[in-house]
Amino acid sequence: MEDELTHRIIGAAIEVHRVIGPGLLESIYEEALCHEFFLLGIACERQIAVDVVYKGLRIQGQRIDILVEKEVVVELKSVTKLPEVALAQTLSYLKCTGLKRALLINFGERLLKDGIKRISL
């Protein structure tokens, strides 16, 4: 799943983490990361609504943290230990959108590289 776009996303996340460090709210990292994307010329959208379809019924309420270049789902966390449900949540976003790639980034890690998970369908 290594590709140029996810590599650039990870580089931007590492820069945000390097500058402001761990331990802040997810919303702070979301805004800072989107600003970093802007500085790098990477298109992104925040808080994208995703419907879950159950037997023909569209159920609203899920939101993707960041969608990059309409290709990569970026789910952000800021916790000391990533809960297992975070991976399931990110996989659900891929299934609901039909997209194939996601990054789960936990800014709560002391070293951000330890908090990055690549996910693909």
VMD Tcl script that builds the backbone (N, CA, C; Angstrom):
set m [mol new atoms 363]
animate dup $m
set s [atomselect $m all]
$s set {name element resname resid chain x y z} {
  {N N MET 1 A 0.814 -1.184 0.000}
  {CA C MET 1 A 0.000 0.000 0.000}
  {C C MET 1 A 0.865 1.259 0.000}
  {N N GLU 2 A 2.156 1.105 -0.042}
  {CA C GLU 2 A 3.067 2.247 -0.085}
  {C C GLU 2 A 2.865 2.989 -1.398}
  {N N ASP 3 A 2.542 4.256 -1.347}
  {CA C ASP 3 A 2.402 5.067 -2.543}
  {C C ASP 3 A 2.771 6.506 -2.210}
  {N N GLU 4 A 2.903 7.312 -3.244}
  {CA C GLU 4 A 3.356 8.692 -3.039}
  {C C GLU 4 A 2.387 9.504 -2.187}
  {N N LEU 5 A 1.081 9.371 -2.434}
  {CA C LEU 5 A 0.114 10.172 -1.685}
  {C C LEU 5 A 0.133 9.834 -0.202}
  {N N THR 6 A 0.085 8.546 0.144}
  {CA C THR 6 A 0.104 8.208 1.571}
  {C C THR 6 A 1.445 8.588 2.199}
  {N N HIS 7 A 2.498 8.507 1.434}
  {CA C HIS 7 A 3.812 8.931 1.933}
  {C C HIS 7 A 3.790 10.432 2.264}
  {N N ARG 8 A 3.174 11.242 1.413}
  {CA C ARG 8 A 3.079 12.684 1.658}
  {C C ARG 8 A 2.183 12.982 2.858}
  {N N ILE 9 A 1.094 12.219 2.995}
  {CA C ILE 9 A 0.197 12.402 4.135}
  {C C ILE 9 A 0.945 12.120 5.437}
  {N N ILE 10 A 1.674 11.012 5.458}
  {CA C ILE 10 A 2.442 10.645 6.653}
  {C C ILE 10 A 3.501 11.702 6.954}
  {N N GLY 11 A 4.166 12.200 5.935}
  {CA C GLY 11 A 5.160 13.250 6.142}
  {C C GLY 11 A 4.545 14.498 6.762}
  {N N ALA 12 A 3.357 14.861 6.295}
  {CA C ALA 12 A 2.659 16.024 6.856}
  {C C ALA 12 A 2.285 15.774 8.317}
  {N N ALA 13 A 1.801 14.573 8.617}
  {CA C ALA 13 A 1.432 14.236 9.997}
  {C C ALA 13 A 2.658 14.265 10.914}
  {N N ILE 14 A 3.765 13.761 10.428}
  {CA C ILE 14 A 4.994 13.785 11.220}
  {C C ILE 14 A 5.424 15.226 11.495}
  {N N GLU 15 A 5.282 16.093 10.517}
  {CA C GLU 15 A 5.630 17.507 10.713}
  {C C GLU 15 A 4.738 18.144 11.774}
  {N N VAL 16 A 3.437 17.883 11.718}
  {CA C VAL 16 A 2.519 18.420 12.726}
  {C C VAL 16 A 2.921 17.927 14.114}
  {N N HIS 17 A 3.179 16.630 14.231}
  {CA C HIS 17 A 3.546 16.034 15.519}
  {C C HIS 17 A 4.871 16.601 16.020}
  {N N ARG 18 A 5.822 16.811 15.105}
  {CA C ARG 18 A 7.128 17.354 15.476}
  {C C ARG 18 A 6.978 18.767 16.049}
  {N N VAL 19 A 6.086 19.553 15.449}
  {CA C VAL 19 A 5.938 20.950 15.859}
  {C C VAL 19 A 5.114 21.090 17.133}
  {N N ILE 20 A 3.973 20.408 17.229}
  {CA C ILE 20 A 3.106 20.637 18.400}
  {C C ILE 20 A 3.098 19.487 19.404}
  {N N GLY 21 A 3.690 18.345 19.048}
  {CA C GLY 21 A 3.835 17.244 19.997}
  {C C GLY 21 A 2.557 16.479 20.281}
  {N N PRO 22 A 2.646 15.464 21.150}
  {CA C PRO 22 A 1.490 14.638 21.503}
  {C C PRO 22 A 0.660 15.282 22.621}
  {N N GLY 23 A -0.533 14.736 22.830}
  {CA C GLY 23 A -1.312 15.086 24.013}
  {C C GLY 23 A -2.394 16.126 23.845}
  {N N LEU 24 A -2.612 16.600 22.619}
  {CA C LEU 24 A -3.660 17.591 22.388}
  {C C LEU 24 A -4.942 16.906 21.912}
  {N N LEU 25 A -5.991 17.682 21.748}
  {CA C LEU 25 A -7.258 17.148 21.264}
  {C C LEU 25 A -7.159 16.779 19.780}
  {N N GLU 26 A -7.946 15.772 19.381}
  {CA C GLU 26 A -7.977 15.371 17.969}
  {C C GLU 26 A -8.293 16.546 17.059}
  {N N SER 27 A -9.204 17.404 17.488}
  {CA C SER 27 A -9.619 18.543 16.655}
  {C C SER 27 A -8.444 19.476 16.362}
  {N N ILE 28 A -7.514 19.601 17.295}
  {CA C ILE 28 A -6.324 20.440 17.080}
  {C C ILE 28 A -5.464 19.825 15.980}
  {N N TYR 29 A -5.245 18.504 16.063}
  {CA C TYR 29 A -4.439 17.825 15.050}
  {C C TYR 29 A -5.121 17.868 13.687}
  {N N GLU 30 A -6.444 17.740 13.678}
  {CA C GLU 30 A -7.180 17.792 12.416}
  {C C GLU 30 A -6.972 19.138 11.731}
  {N N GLU 31 A -7.122 20.213 12.479}
  {CA C GLU 31 A -6.952 21.542 11.894}
  {C C GLU 31 A -5.505 21.776 11.466}
  {N N ALA 32 A -4.562 21.402 12.300}
  {CA C ALA 32 A -3.146 21.598 11.970}
  {C C ALA 32 A -2.750 20.760 10.752}
  {N N LEU 33 A -3.227 19.514 10.687}
  {CA C LEU 33 A -2.885 18.646 9.573}
  {C C LEU 33 A -3.488 19.178 8.267}
  {N N CYS 34 A -4.703 19.650 8.305}
  {CA C CYS 34 A -5.316 20.227 7.107}
  {C C CYS 34 A -4.577 21.488 6.663}
  {N N HIS 35 A -4.091 22.264 7.614}
  {CA C HIS 35 A -3.291 23.440 7.264}
  {C C HIS 35 A -1.975 23.003 6.611}
  {N N GLU 36 A -1.372 21.971 7.144}
  {CA C GLU 36 A -0.132 21.445 6.557}
  {C C GLU 36 A -0.396 20.939 5.138}
  {N N PHE 37 A -1.523 20.261 4.935}
  {CA C PHE 37 A -1.889 19.822 3.582}
  {C C PHE 37 A -2.009 21.029 2.649}
  {N N PHE 38 A -2.668 22.090 3.121}
  {CA C PHE 38 A -2.813 23.307 2.322}
  {C C PHE 38 A -1.436 23.849 1.928}
  {N N LEU 39 A -0.523 23.916 2.882}
  {CA C LEU 39 A 0.825 24.422 2.612}
  {C C LEU 39 A 1.557 23.567 1.586}
  {N N LEU 40 A 1.232 22.267 1.558}
  {CA C LEU 40 A 1.886 21.334 0.631}
  {C C LEU 40 A 1.133 21.183 -0.684}
  {N N GLY 41 A 0.004 21.846 -0.807}
  {CA C GLY 41 A -0.783 21.733 -2.033}
  {C C GLY 41 A -1.541 20.419 -2.159}
  {N N ILE 42 A -1.903 19.828 -1.025}
  {CA C ILE 42 A -2.656 18.572 -1.000}
  {C C ILE 42 A -4.113 18.902 -0.679}
  {N N ALA 43 A -5.020 18.511 -1.554}
  {CA C ALA 43 A -6.444 18.798 -1.348}
  {C C ALA 43 A -7.027 17.877 -0.286}
  {N N CYS 44 A -7.844 18.440 0.606}
  {CA C CYS 44 A -8.495 17.625 1.622}
  {C C CYS 44 A -9.834 18.230 2.006}
  {N N GLU 45 A -10.681 17.379 2.555}
  {CA C GLU 45 A -11.982 17.790 3.079}
  {C C GLU 45 A -12.078 17.242 4.489}
  {N N ARG 46 A -12.744 18.009 5.354}
  {CA C ARG 46 A -12.863 17.613 6.766}
  {C C ARG 46 A -14.288 17.210 7.102}
  {N N GLN 47 A -14.396 16.288 8.044}
  {CA C GLN 47 A -15.681 15.881 8.619}
  {C C GLN 47 A -16.711 15.540 7.541}
  {N N ILE 48 A -16.360 14.574 6.717}
  {CA C ILE 48 A -17.211 14.140 5.612}
  {C C ILE 48 A -18.245 13.137 6.126}
  {N N ALA 49 A -19.519 13.443 5.900}
  {CA C ALA 49 A -20.600 12.548 6.327}
  {C C ALA 49 A -20.577 11.271 5.484}
  {N N VAL 50 A -20.730 10.146 6.161}
  {CA C VAL 50 A -20.767 8.846 5.502}
  {C C VAL 50 A -22.023 8.122 5.973}
  {N N ASP 51 A -22.838 7.714 5.018}
  {CA C ASP 51 A -24.049 6.965 5.358}
  {C C ASP 51 A -23.750 5.482 5.411}
  {N N VAL 52 A -24.378 4.818 6.350}
  {CA C VAL 52 A -24.344 3.360 6.434}
  {C C VAL 52 A -25.656 2.871 5.833}
  {N N VAL 53 A -25.582 1.887 4.943}
  {CA C VAL 53 A -26.799 1.353 4.339}
  {C C VAL 53 A -27.102 0.006 4.977}
  {N N TYR 54 A -28.290 -0.079 5.541}
  {CA C TYR 54 A -28.748 -1.321 6.165}
  {C C TYR 54 A -30.065 -1.720 5.521}
  {N N LYS 55 A -30.023 -2.791 4.723}
  {CA C LYS 55 A -31.226 -3.307 4.050}
  {C C LYS 55 A -32.013 -2.193 3.367}
  {N N GLY 56 A -31.294 -1.386 2.611}
  {CA C GLY 56 A -31.922 -0.316 1.856}
  {C C GLY 56 A -32.157 0.973 2.628}
  {N N LEU 57 A -31.932 0.976 3.913}
  {CA C LEU 57 A -32.114 2.159 4.755}
  {C C LEU 57 A -30.792 2.887 4.901}
  {N N ARG 58 A -30.785 4.172 4.567}
  {CA C ARG 58 A -29.583 4.995 4.751}
  {C C ARG 58 A -29.596 5.554 6.163}
  {N N ILE 59 A -28.539 5.241 6.913}
  {CA C ILE 59 A -28.422 5.702 8.293}
  {C C ILE 59 A -27.273 6.700 8.359}
  {N N GLN 60 A -27.579 7.895 8.839}
  {CA C GLN 60 A -26.576 8.949 8.931}
  {C C GLN 60 A -25.945 8.970 10.318}
  {N N GLY 61 A -24.824 9.664 10.420}
  {CA C GLY 61 A -24.228 9.851 11.739}
  {C C GLY 61 A -22.738 9.606 11.795}
  {N N GLN 62 A -22.194 8.899 10.795}
  {CA C GLN 62 A -20.752 8.654 10.768}
  {C C GLN 62 A -20.062 9.807 10.048}
  {N N ARG 63 A -18.839 10.124 10.460}
  {CA C ARG 63 A -18.063 11.184 9.810}
  {C C ARG 63 A -16.604 10.750 9.681}
  {N N ILE 64 A -16.080 10.929 8.487}
  {CA C ILE 64 A -14.654 10.715 8.234}
  {C C ILE 64 A -13.930 11.978 8.684}
  {N N ASP 65 A -12.857 11.824 9.441}
  {CA C ASP 65 A -12.109 13.001 9.905}
  {C C ASP 65 A -11.602 13.826 8.728}
  {N N ILE 66 A -10.826 13.169 7.840}
  {CA C ILE 66 A -10.259 13.875 6.685}
  {C C ILE 66 A -10.291 12.940 5.476}
  {N N LEU 67 A -10.672 13.483 4.338}
  {CA C LEU 67 A -10.588 12.768 3.073}
  {C C LEU 67 A -9.580 13.524 2.211}
  {N N VAL 68 A -8.505 12.849 1.829}
  {CA C VAL 68 A -7.416 13.485 1.095}
  {C C VAL 68 A -7.513 13.129 -0.383}
  {N N GLU 69 A -7.526 14.181 -1.212}
  {CA C GLU 69 A -7.553 14.037 -2.675}
  {C C GLU 69 A -8.681 13.102 -3.141}
  {N N LYS 70 A -9.746 13.017 -2.373}
  {CA C LYS 70 A -10.899 12.154 -2.668}
  {C C LYS 70 A -10.498 10.690 -2.839}
  {N N GLU 71 A -9.330 10.312 -2.241}
  {CA C GLU 71 A -8.791 8.969 -2.411}
  {C C GLU 71 A -8.477 8.255 -1.102}
  {N N VAL 72 A -7.998 8.986 -0.117}
  {CA C VAL 72 A -7.480 8.361 1.104}
  {C C VAL 72 A -8.237 8.875 2.325}
  {N N VAL 73 A -8.800 7.940 3.080}
  {CA C VAL 73 A -9.455 8.261 4.346}
  {C C VAL 73 A -8.360 8.412 5.400}
  {N N VAL 74 A -8.412 9.486 6.168}
  {CA C VAL 74 A -7.478 9.675 7.276}
  {C C VAL 74 A -8.298 9.797 8.555}
  {N N GLU 75 A -8.133 8.817 9.419}
  {CA C GLU 75 A -8.827 8.798 10.710}
  {C C GLU 75 A -7.812 9.173 11.781}
  {N N LEU 76 A -8.148 10.181 12.580}
  {CA C LEU 76 A -7.227 10.680 13.595}
  {C C LEU 76 A -7.664 10.266 14.983}
  {N N LYS 77 A -6.687 9.954 15.811}
  {CA C LYS 77 A -6.898 9.673 17.228}
  {C C LYS 77 A -5.815 10.406 18.003}
  {N N SER 78 A -6.072 10.625 19.283}
  {CA C SER 78 A -5.071 11.210 20.165}
  {C C SER 78 A -5.230 10.547 21.532}
  {N N VAL 79 A -4.775 9.306 21.612}
  {CA C VAL 79 A -4.929 8.497 22.811}
  {C C VAL 79 A -3.612 7.804 23.140}
  {N N THR 80 A -3.446 7.402 24.402}
  {CA C THR 80 A -2.206 6.724 24.776}
  {C C THR 80 A -2.147 5.307 24.211}
  {N N LYS 81 A -3.296 4.652 24.116}
  {CA C LYS 81 A -3.348 3.308 23.536}
  {C C LYS 81 A -4.530 3.252 22.582}
  {N N LEU 82 A -4.254 2.914 21.343}
  {CA C LEU 82 A -5.285 2.880 20.314}
  {C C LEU 82 A -6.265 1.737 20.587}
  {N N PRO 83 A -7.555 2.028 20.716}
  {CA C PRO 83 A -8.531 0.952 20.933}
  {C C PRO 83 A -8.706 0.131 19.657}
  {N N GLU 84 A -8.980 -1.158 19.803}
  {CA C GLU 84 A -9.151 -2.035 18.647}
  {C C GLU 84 A -10.295 -1.572 17.753}
  {N N VAL 85 A -11.308 -0.954 18.338}
  {CA C VAL 85 A -12.464 -0.508 17.556}
  {C C VAL 85 A -12.070 0.574 16.542}
  {N N ALA 86 A -10.980 1.271 16.739}
  {CA C ALA 86 A -10.548 2.312 15.805}
  {C C ALA 86 A -10.230 1.718 14.433}
  {N N LEU 87 A -9.611 0.550 14.413}
  {CA C LEU 87 A -9.320 -0.125 13.153}
  {C C LEU 87 A -10.613 -0.539 12.461}
  {N N ALA 88 A -11.547 -1.106 13.227}
  {CA C ALA 88 A -12.840 -1.521 12.666}
  {C C ALA 88 A -13.589 -0.306 12.112}
  {N N GLN 89 A -13.545 0.801 12.820}
  {CA C GLN 89 A -14.201 2.030 12.379}
  {C C GLN 89 A -13.630 2.496 11.041}
  {N N THR 90 A -12.329 2.478 10.928}
  {CA C THR 90 A -11.675 2.925 9.701}
  {C C THR 90 A -11.996 1.990 8.544}
  {N N LEU 91 A -12.002 0.700 8.792}
  {CA C LEU 91 A -12.390 -0.266 7.762}
  {C C LEU 91 A -13.831 -0.027 7.316}
  {N N SER 92 A -14.704 0.292 8.244}
  {CA C SER 92 A -16.099 0.590 7.911}
  {C C SER 92 A -16.196 1.786 6.981}
  {N N TYR 93 A -15.388 2.804 7.221}
  {CA C TYR 93 A -15.387 3.980 6.345}
  {C C TYR 93 A -15.007 3.587 4.921}
  {N N LEU 94 A -14.017 2.717 4.790}
  {CA C LEU 94 A -13.627 2.270 3.451}
  {C C LEU 94 A -14.767 1.517 2.781}
  {N N LYS 95 A -15.399 0.626 3.508}
  {CA C LYS 95 A -16.500 -0.152 2.933}
  {C C LYS 95 A -17.664 0.744 2.531}
  {N N CYS 96 A -18.004 1.718 3.356}
  {CA C CYS 96 A -19.141 2.604 3.077}
  {C C CYS 96 A -18.885 3.537 1.897}
  {N N THR 97 A -17.633 3.920 1.700}
  {CA C THR 97 A -17.311 4.870 0.629}
  {C C THR 97 A -16.873 4.194 -0.659}
  {N N GLY 98 A -16.486 2.924 -0.578}
  {CA C GLY 98 A -15.951 2.245 -1.750}
  {C C GLY 98 A -14.502 2.595 -2.029}
  {N N LEU 99 A -13.881 3.350 -1.117}
  {CA C LEU 99 A -12.467 3.684 -1.270}
  {C C LEU 99 A -11.599 2.503 -0.840}
  {N N LYS 100 A -10.347 2.531 -1.222}
  {CA C LYS 100 A -9.462 1.381 -0.998}
  {C C LYS 100 A -8.346 1.618 0.009}
  {N N ARG 101 A -8.046 2.895 0.344}
  {CA C ARG 101 A -6.896 3.186 1.207}
  {C C ARG 101 A -7.287 4.098 2.361}
  {N N ALA 102 A -6.669 3.809 3.505}
  {CA C ALA 102 A -6.882 4.665 4.678}
  {C C ALA 102 A -5.612 4.678 5.518}
  {N N LEU 103 A -5.496 5.745 6.289}
  {CA C LEU 103 A -4.448 5.840 7.301}
  {C C LEU 103 A -5.120 6.128 8.628}
  {N N LEU 104 A -4.758 5.365 9.627}
  {CA C LEU 104 A -5.208 5.583 10.997}
  {C C LEU 104 A -4.000 6.154 11.731}
  {N N ILE 105 A -4.122 7.400 12.174}
  {CA C ILE 105 A -2.981 8.107 12.762}
  {C C ILE 105 A -3.314 8.483 14.203}
  {N N ASN 106 A -2.501 7.976 15.130}
  {CA C ASN 106 A -2.687 8.269 16.551}
  {C C ASN 106 A -1.624 9.271 17.010}
  {N N PHE 107 A -2.048 10.518 17.173}
  {CA C PHE 107 A -1.135 11.569 17.612}
  {C C PHE 107 A -0.790 11.468 19.097}
  {N N GLY 108 A -1.365 10.517 19.797}
  {CA C GLY 108 A -1.063 10.338 21.211}
  {C C GLY 108 A 0.249 9.620 21.470}
  {N N GLU 109 A 0.825 9.040 20.444}
  {CA C GLU 109 A 2.107 8.323 20.589}
  {C C GLU 109 A 3.263 9.307 20.763}
  {N N ARG 110 A 4.239 8.895 21.561}
  {CA C ARG 110 A 5.432 9.722 21.746}
  {C C ARG 110 A 6.187 9.860 20.427}
  {N N LEU 111 A 6.329 8.735 19.701}
  {CA C LEU 111 A 6.902 8.741 18.351}
  {C C LEU 111 A 5.768 8.456 17.374}
  {N N LEU 112 A 5.472 9.397 16.519}
  {CA C LEU 112 A 4.303 9.248 15.653}
  {C C LEU 112 A 4.394 8.020 14.758}
  {N N LYS 113 A 5.594 7.648 14.328}
  {CA C LYS 113 A 5.724 6.468 13.460}
  {C C LYS 113 A 5.135 5.223 14.116}
  {N N ASP 114 A 5.095 5.187 15.431}
  {CA C ASP 114 A 4.498 4.049 16.144}
  {C C ASP 114 A 2.966 4.119 16.155}
  {N N GLY 115 A 2.420 5.248 15.759}
  {CA C GLY 115 A 0.969 5.440 15.801}
  {C C GLY 115 A 0.311 5.497 14.433}
  {N N ILE 116 A 1.012 5.026 13.393}
  {CA C ILE 116 A 0.466 5.075 12.036}
  {C C ILE 116 A 0.164 3.675 11.544}
  {N N LYS 117 A -1.062 3.472 11.100}
  {CA C LYS 117 A -1.471 2.191 10.523}
  {C C LYS 117 A -1.995 2.446 9.118}
  {N N ARG 118 A -1.455 1.708 8.165}
  {CA C ARG 118 A -1.938 1.736 6.772}
  {C C ARG 118 A -2.998 0.658 6.638}
  {N N ILE 119 A -4.104 1.009 6.009}
  {CA C ILE 119 A -5.220 0.075 5.858}
  {C C ILE 119 A -5.639 0.081 4.403}
  {N N SER 120 A -5.861 -1.106 3.843}
  {CA C SER 120 A -6.345 -1.172 2.465}
  {C C SER 120 A -7.310 -2.326 2.306}
  {N N LEU 121 A -8.199 -2.169 1.351}
  {CA C LEU 121 A -9.150 -3.236 1.019}
  {C C LEU 121 A -8.746 -3.882 -0.270}
}
mol reanalyze $m
mol bondsrecalc $m
mol representation Tube
mol addrep $m
